[in-house]
């Protein structure tokens, strides 16, 4: 018997799901992989390009079934503080995926970012919850790490300040070209 395959992604509300697959934020960025549903059925994901999936998206299988993507619980940091815009700016400046809520920010656990935020006056609490961060500004679904094909491109951010000196922030990203 041939394993059902998903070549197509549907958005939430486009079809009725017959089963669910629970994936972490990192697992929701894929092109080709065998997944197992909560009911124990296996299927192959074989997409044309690496794709960022959102909570609620659906895999359309070759046998006609639809499998809904559910955001898995993950180990996160809940960030609160008196100057939330400033904290959000520092998180974004480090290209850290961030779930923005009315009274807190959620990010993946990272001891370096945790120390930086604490130093800035934030209250940082470890939590375990589903993680559905904001997508990229240009609709890619990810703030970075867009890789299409097998080409990895890196760049650095060279910032020049009004006082005439510049610095390289030293981080590099894979980019699609």
Backbone as CSV, one residue per row, in Angstrom:
resi,resn,N_x,N_y,N_z,CA_x,CA_y,CA_z,C_x,C_y,C_z
1,UNK,0.844,-1.187,0.000,0.000,0.000,0.000,0.885,1.243,0.000
2,UNK,0.590,2.163,-0.871,1.358,3.392,-0.994,0.985,4.361,0.122
3,UNK,2.007,4.993,0.689,1.789,5.955,1.764,1.161,7.234,1.200
4,UNK,0.105,7.766,1.834,-0.468,9.029,1.362,0.594,10.124,1.406
5,UNK,0.507,11.041,0.445,1.491,12.108,0.327,0.789,13.453,0.291
6,UNK,1.421,14.460,0.913,0.923,15.833,0.877,1.838,16.657,-0.015
7,UNK,1.288,17.152,-1.129,2.015,18.050,-2.026,1.461,19.471,-1.910
8,UNK,0.329,19.596,-1.202,-0.408,20.862,-1.147,-0.723,21.236,0.299
9,UNK,-0.611,22.527,0.599,-0.983,23.084,1.904,-2.222,23.956,1.712
10,UNK,-3.209,23.750,2.563,-4.411,24.589,2.585,-4.371,25.436,3.851
11,UNK,-5.007,26.589,3.801,-5.041,27.461,4.974,-6.255,27.134,5.839
12,UNK,-6.184,27.505,7.092,-7.261,27.253,8.051,-8.595,27.704,7.458
13,UNK,-9.580,26.856,7.582,-10.916,27.179,7.105,-11.190,26.768,5.666
14,UNK,-10.146,26.354,4.918,-10.333,25.969,3.520,-10.910,24.567,3.355
15,UNK,-10.791,23.729,4.395,-11.286,22.353,4.320,-11.479,21.821,5.733
16,UNK,-12.161,20.688,5.836,-12.413,20.046,7.121,-11.326,19.008,7.381
17,UNK,-10.672,19.078,8.538,-9.624,18.118,8.890,-10.221,16.792,9.340
18,UNK,-9.549,15.706,8.965,-9.945,14.374,9.418,-9.013,13.865,10.519
19,UNK,-7.882,14.545,10.720,-6.898,14.144,11.730,-5.996,15.350,11.996
20,UNK,-5.120,15.198,12.970,-4.225,16.284,13.385,-2.787,15.798,13.436
21,UNK,-1.859,16.727,13.242,-0.443,16.464,13.476,0.073,17.628,14.318
22,UNK,0.761,17.297,15.412,1.265,18.310,16.337,2.744,18.529,16.067
23,UNK,3.110,19.788,15.766,4.479,20.124,15.401,4.966,21.360,16.154
24,UNK,6.246,21.364,16.526,6.853,22.549,17.137,7.058,23.619,16.065
25,UNK,7.438,24.796,16.499,7.732,25.896,15.575,8.796,25.468,14.561
26,UNK,9.882,24.876,15.027,10.945,24.444,14.113,10.478,23.334,13.183
27,UNK,9.662,22.415,13.681,9.142,21.323,12.852,8.150,21.816,11.795
28,UNK,7.555,22.994,12.016,6.593,23.554,11.062,7.275,24.245,9.883
29,UNK,8.582,24.115,9.764,9.352,24.647,8.647,9.943,23.443,7.925
30,UNK,9.289,23.008,6.837,9.696,21.748,6.219,9.422,21.724,4.730
31,UNK,10.058,20.756,4.081,9.819,20.482,2.666,9.466,19.016,2.453
32,UNK,10.282,18.126,2.996,10.049,16.695,2.781,10.312,15.956,4.083
33,UNK,9.273,15.262,4.575,9.409,14.535,5.827,8.212,13.612,6.018
34,UNK,8.427,12.466,6.667,7.330,11.577,7.050,6.834,12.038,8.424
35,UNK,5.521,12.235,8.529,4.905,12.666,9.780,3.896,11.615,10.234
36,UNK,3.609,11.624,11.533,2.618,10.720,12.113,1.532,11.557,12.777
37,UNK,0.279,11.240,12.456,-0.857,11.981,13.011,-1.118,11.550,14.453
38,UNK,-1.989,12.272,15.139,-2.333,11.909,16.520,-3.063,10.561,16.568
39,UNK,-3.710,10.153,15.455,-4.372,8.848,15.388,-3.410,7.732,14.978
40,UNK,-2.134,8.072,14.728,-1.131,7.072,14.411,-0.916,6.786,12.938
41,UNK,-1.568,7.527,12.056,-1.374,7.332,10.613,-0.132,8.091,10.150
42,UNK,0.634,7.458,9.261,1.836,8.097,8.723,1.556,8.600,7.312
43,UNK,2.174,9.749,6.973,2.067,10.275,5.618,3.347,11.020,5.286
44,UNK,3.608,11.144,4.004,4.796,11.833,3.528,4.433,13.252,3.129
45,UNK,5.197,14.211,3.617,5.096,15.588,3.139,6.163,15.732,2.071
46,UNK,5.771,16.134,0.877,6.700,16.309,-0.237,6.292,17.581,-0.981
47,UNK,6.767,18.720,-0.464,6.409,20.021,-1.019,7.470,20.488,-2.011
48,UNK,7.077,21.347,-2.922,8.001,21.860,-3.935,9.111,22.700,-3.302
49,UNK,8.770,23.496,-2.286,9.728,24.373,-1.617,9.609,24.189,-0.110
50,UNK,10.666,24.513,0.607,10.592,24.549,2.059,9.536,25.580,2.428
51,UNK,8.637,25.205,3.326,7.464,26.014,3.636,7.317,26.192,5.138
52,UNK,6.917,27.382,5.538,6.615,27.676,6.930,5.115,27.491,7.134
53,UNK,4.760,26.558,8.005,3.354,26.257,8.272,2.884,26.973,9.525
54,UNK,1.649,27.414,9.505,1.043,28.063,10.659,0.108,27.087,11.361
55,UNK,-0.117,27.339,12.649,-1.131,26.603,13.404,-2.441,26.738,12.636
56,UNK,-3.095,25.617,12.350,-4.369,25.635,11.637,-4.258,25.329,10.155
57,UNK,-3.055,25.402,9.572,-2.891,25.012,8.171,-3.203,23.526,8.036
58,UNK,-3.457,23.086,6.806,-3.809,21.688,6.559,-2.958,21.096,5.439
59,UNK,-2.568,19.840,5.635,-1.945,19.071,4.564,-3.068,18.398,3.786
60,UNK,-3.116,18.586,2.476,-4.070,17.880,1.623,-3.365,16.629,1.101
61,UNK,-3.843,15.461,1.532,-3.213,14.195,1.152,-3.746,13.691,-0.190
62,UNK,-2.940,12.872,-0.852,-3.321,12.311,-2.154,-4.560,11.429,-2.061
63,UNK,-4.894,10.929,-0.861,-6.108,10.109,-0.710,-7.337,10.960,-0.365
64,UNK,-7.181,12.304,-0.396,-8.303,13.211,-0.176,-8.476,13.704,1.244
65,UNK,-7.802,13.079,2.216,-7.921,13.526,3.602,-7.156,14.831,3.816
66,UNK,-7.569,15.556,4.846,-6.869,16.771,5.254,-6.391,16.595,6.695
67,UNK,-5.117,16.891,6.938,-4.520,16.764,8.263,-4.174,18.159,8.751
68,UNK,-4.761,18.550,9.875,-4.550,19.904,10.419,-3.264,19.974,11.243
69,UNK,-2.540,21.062,11.067,-1.308,21.329,11.814,-1.676,22.032,13.121
70,UNK,-1.214,21.458,14.237,-1.442,22.028,15.559,-0.083,22.412,16.154
71,UNK,0.016,23.617,16.695,1.257,24.061,17.334,1.454,23.284,18.635
72,UNK,2.606,22.624,18.749,2.928,21.820,19.938,3.368,22.720,21.088
73,UNK,3.196,22.213,22.314,3.743,22.923,23.471,5.261,22.885,23.397
74,UNK,5.881,24.010,23.741,7.335,24.122,23.706,7.817,24.840,24.958
75,UNK,9.091,24.679,25.258,9.709,25.394,26.366,10.030,26.814,25.905
76,UNK,9.345,27.783,26.509,9.439,29.172,26.082,9.785,30.078,27.252
77,UNK,10.037,31.338,26.915,10.202,32.392,27.907,9.074,33.395,27.721
78,UNK,8.362,33.712,28.802,7.349,34.762,28.801,8.031,36.025,29.325
79,UNK,7.950,37.096,28.533,8.649,38.336,28.844,7.632,39.429,29.130
80,UNK,7.771,40.070,30.303,6.936,41.218,30.659,7.843,42.293,31.233
81,UNK,7.327,43.494,31.304,8.108,44.577,31.881,7.448,45.911,31.647
82,UNK,7.997,46.942,32.272,7.388,48.264,32.183,7.557,48.933,30.820
83,UNK,8.531,48.519,30.015,8.778,49.146,28.721,8.744,48.077,27.622
84,UNK,7.550,47.559,27.356,7.392,46.456,26.407,7.870,46.808,24.988
85,UNK,7.605,48.023,24.473,8.125,48.330,23.125,9.654,48.218,23.052
86,UNK,10.340,48.673,24.074,11.804,48.594,24.098,12.264,47.135,24.146
87,UNK,11.607,46.312,24.964,11.958,44.900,25.047,11.709,44.210,23.702
88,UNK,10.580,44.528,23.074,10.263,43.945,21.771,11.298,44.363,20.728
89,UNK,11.745,45.612,20.789,12.763,46.082,19.843,14.046,45.272,20.002
90,UNK,14.483,45.050,21.236,15.725,44.295,21.463,15.587,42.840,20.998
91,UNK,14.421,42.243,21.199,14.185,40.879,20.725,14.243,40.855,19.196
92,UNK,13.553,41.795,18.559,13.551,41.870,17.100,14.915,42.169,16.522
93,UNK,15.693,42.984,17.201,17.031,43.329,16.729,17.936,42.102,16.681
94,UNK,17.600,41.075,17.449,18.367,39.826,17.436,17.727,38.774,16.542
95,UNK,16.737,39.203,15.737,16.060,38.304,14.795,15.507,37.065,15.491
96,UNK,15.014,37.259,16.708,14.461,36.169,17.506,12.960,36.055,17.237
97,UNK,12.465,34.891,16.808,11.022,34.740,16.620,10.289,35.095,17.917
98,UNK,9.190,35.837,17.784,8.492,36.362,18.958,6.981,36.320,18.738
99,UNK,6.280,35.770,19.723,4.817,35.784,19.747,4.414,36.998,20.570
100,UNK,3.698,37.924,19.951,3.344,39.184,20.599,1.912,39.118,21.095
101,UNK,1.744,39.302,22.398,0.420,39.314,23.011,0.215,40.662,23.695
102,UNK,-0.995,40.945,24.139,-1.320,42.243,24.726,-0.466,42.572,25.949
103,UNK,-0.163,41.554,26.778,0.533,41.835,28.038,1.872,41.115,28.192
104,UNK,2.317,40.409,27.133,3.599,39.704,27.232,4.119,39.349,25.845
105,UNK,5.382,38.983,25.816,6.031,38.474,24.621,6.463,37.044,24.917
106,UNK,6.367,36.145,23.957,6.842,34.773,24.114,7.959,34.527,23.117
107,UNK,9.065,33.964,23.601,10.190,33.603,22.745,10.678,32.221,23.136
108,UNK,11.453,31.584,22.251,12.043,30.297,22.574,13.076,30.496,23.677
109,UNK,13.259,29.475,24.506,14.221,29.571,25.607,15.634,29.713,25.066
110,UNK,16.308,30.721,25.583,17.682,31.016,25.200,18.296,31.760,26.376
111,UNK,19.311,31.167,27.012,19.867,31.763,28.225,20.542,33.105,27.955
112,UNK,21.099,33.310,26.762,21.755,34.581,26.436,20.709,35.692,26.310
113,UNK,19.618,35.430,25.570,18.545,36.422,25.415,17.870,36.661,26.766
114,UNK,17.710,35.599,27.563,17.112,35.735,28.895,17.942,36.689,29.759
115,UNK,19.254,36.536,29.747,20.133,37.414,30.532,20.062,38.854,30.028
116,UNK,20.046,39.034,28.706,19.960,40.379,28.136,18.663,41.056,28.565
117,UNK,17.538,40.334,28.459,16.247,40.912,28.812,16.166,41.225,30.305
118,UNK,16.698,40.344,31.141,16.725,40.600,32.586,17.538,41.854,32.886
119,UNK,18.670,42.005,32.205,19.527,43.194,32.370,18.772,44.471,31.975
120,UNK,17.843,44.344,31.008,17.049,45.494,30.556,15.844,45.758,31.460
121,UNK,15.677,44.969,32.530,14.586,45.191,33.469,13.349,44.348,33.233
122,UNK,13.431,43.402,32.328,12.271,42.545,32.050,12.107,41.490,33.136
123,UNK,10.882,41.042,33.303,10.599,39.856,34.098,10.479,38.724,33.095
124,UNK,11.313,37.704,33.264,11.355,36.590,32.314,10.998,35.308,33.062
125,UNK,9.957,34.622,32.599,9.448,33.424,33.252,9.457,32.261,32.274
126,UNK,9.936,31.099,32.719,9.896,29.905,31.881,8.472,29.345,31.865
127,UNK,7.960,29.064,30.651,6.623,28.498,30.475,6.694,27.385,29.428
128,UNK,5.657,26.573,29.366,5.527,25.554,28.330,4.159,25.727,27.688
129,UNK,4.151,26.206,26.427,2.922,26.528,25.711,3.138,26.344,24.215
130,UNK,2.048,26.312,23.432,2.207,26.347,21.981,2.859,27.676,21.569
131,UNK,3.703,27.637,20.531,4.437,28.825,20.089,4.022,29.174,18.666
132,UNK,3.399,30.344,18.517,2.954,30.821,17.207,3.432,32.256,17.014
133,UNK,4.736,32.421,16.736,5.294,33.769,16.608,4.807,34.491,15.359
134,UNK,5.023,35.804,15.357,4.700,36.637,14.205,5.505,36.178,13.007
135,UNK,4.919,36.298,11.819,5.645,35.988,10.593,6.543,37.150,10.207
136,UNK,7.325,36.945,9.187,8.210,37.995,8.698,7.422,39.155,8.118
137,UNK,8.061,40.288,8.018,7.420,41.508,7.534,6.961,41.395,6.084
138,UNK,7.538,40.484,5.328,7.199,40.366,3.918,6.364,39.137,3.619
139,UNK,5.719,38.569,4.650,4.780,37.486,4.453,5.404,36.117,4.275
140,UNK,6.687,35.958,4.600,7.346,34.670,4.438,7.006,33.698,5.564
141,UNK,6.486,34.196,6.693,6.143,33.309,7.793,7.275,33.117,8.781
142,UNK,8.467,33.499,8.439,9.625,33.383,9.330,10.377,34.685,9.300
143,UNK,10.993,35.021,10.429,11.746,36.265,10.486,13.096,36.143,9.814
144,UNK,13.591,34.927,9.650,14.821,34.672,8.912,14.864,33.202,8.552
145,UNK,15.991,32.742,8.048,16.188,31.330,7.699,15.290,30.891,6.558
146,UNK,15.118,31.758,5.568,14.372,31.367,4.376,15.343,30.721,3.416
147,UNK,15.289,29.425,3.309,16.181,28.724,2.398,15.335,28.038,1.350
148,UNK,15.589,28.356,0.101,14.907,27.715,-1.011,15.982,27.089,-1.868
149,UNK,15.846,25.821,-2.118,16.901,25.120,-2.823,18.003,24.782,-1.839
150,UNK,19.199,24.587,-2.334,20.303,24.187,-1.477,21.354,25.276,-1.346
151,UNK,21.024,26.505,-1.674,21.995,27.580,-1.617,21.865,28.318,-0.301
152,UNK,22.969,28.477,0.375,22.999,29.186,1.637,23.779,30.475,1.437
153,UNK,23.122,31.603,1.652,23.768,32.901,1.518,23.834,33.559,2.876
154,UNK,24.951,34.194,3.171,25.067,34.908,4.431,25.389,36.358,4.159
155,UNK,25.028,37.180,5.110,25.415,38.589,5.061,25.568,39.082,6.479
156,UNK,26.197,40.208,6.616,26.284,40.826,7.935,25.652,42.198,7.847
157,UNK,25.222,42.694,8.978,24.637,44.025,9.039,25.741,45.003,9.408
158,UNK,26.108,45.882,8.497,27.139,46.875,8.751,26.420,48.187,9.015
159,UNK,26.421,48.613,10.262,25.689,49.809,10.661,26.649,50.989,10.777
160,UNK,26.335,52.100,10.119,27.136,53.307,10.264,26.345,54.292,11.107
161,UNK,26.985,54.829,12.115,26.336,55.753,13.035,26.626,57.192,12.647
162,UNK,25.853,58.127,13.196,26.021,59.543,12.876,27.373,60.088,13.302
163,UNK,28.041,59.419,14.241,29.352,59.903,14.669,30.469,59.392,13.763
164,UNK,30.104,58.704,12.672,31.081,58.317,11.676,31.671,56.930,11.832
165,UNK,31.470,56.257,12.984,32.025,54.908,13.095,30.942,53.885,12.756
166,UNK,31.381,52.699,12.421,30.417,51.653,12.087,30.798,50.379,12.809
167,UNK,29.852,49.444,12.839,30.132,48.134,13.413,29.343,47.077,12.666
168,UNK,29.809,45.867,12.740,29.147,44.708,12.155,28.547,43.945,13.324
169,UNK,27.233,43.674,13.288,26.646,42.993,14.434,26.976,41.509,14.464
170,UNK,27.661,40.994,13.440,28.264,39.682,13.494,27.364,38.485,13.323
171,UNK,26.090,38.671,13.021,25.279,37.481,12.800,24.980,37.337,11.312
172,UNK,24.778,36.112,10.908,24.599,35.790,9.498,23.331,34.968,9.326
173,UNK,22.708,35.082,8.156,21.438,34.415,7.904,21.473,33.692,6.562
174,UNK,20.803,32.539,6.490,20.552,31.973,5.167,19.443,32.798,4.510
175,UNK,19.547,33.078,3.233,18.519,33.855,2.533,18.156,33.190,1.225
176,UNK,16.920,33.427,0.815,16.499,32.897,-0.470,16.878,33.876,-1.566
177,UNK,17.385,33.350,-2.651,17.746,34.147,-3.832,17.380,33.390,-5.069
